[in-house]
Amino acid sequence: MPEASSVSLAMWASAYVITVNLACFVAFAWDKRSARRGRRRVRERTLLILAGLGGSIGALVARSRFRHKTHKQPFQSRLFCIVGLQSAALAAITFLLLRG
């Protein structure tokens, strides 16, 4: 049976990941809406920071859903770099946890 502290940590981590991905998704949606209405936009740097803080899944889903920032360079390559780094980190963590 898992320790209470590890369950609590897993719950906090899950809540964080859900929150940051939701925030990233909403930021992309807001930026797309602002672009259509000719209003002030969300900075690309802000979108990339949200993705870098763990919201890359939300960013990718929003890009696909809203067809937003799908051809914009260098934004696209920076986002994919973040996704790649996070994927590699997740794979390494998973490997280390399963190993020992």
Secondary structure by P-SEA (a helix, b strand, c coil): cccaaaaaaaaaaaaaaaaaaaaaaaaaaaaaaaaaaccccccaaaaaaaaaacaaaaaaaaaaacccccccaaaaaaaaaaaaaaaaaaaaaaaaaaac
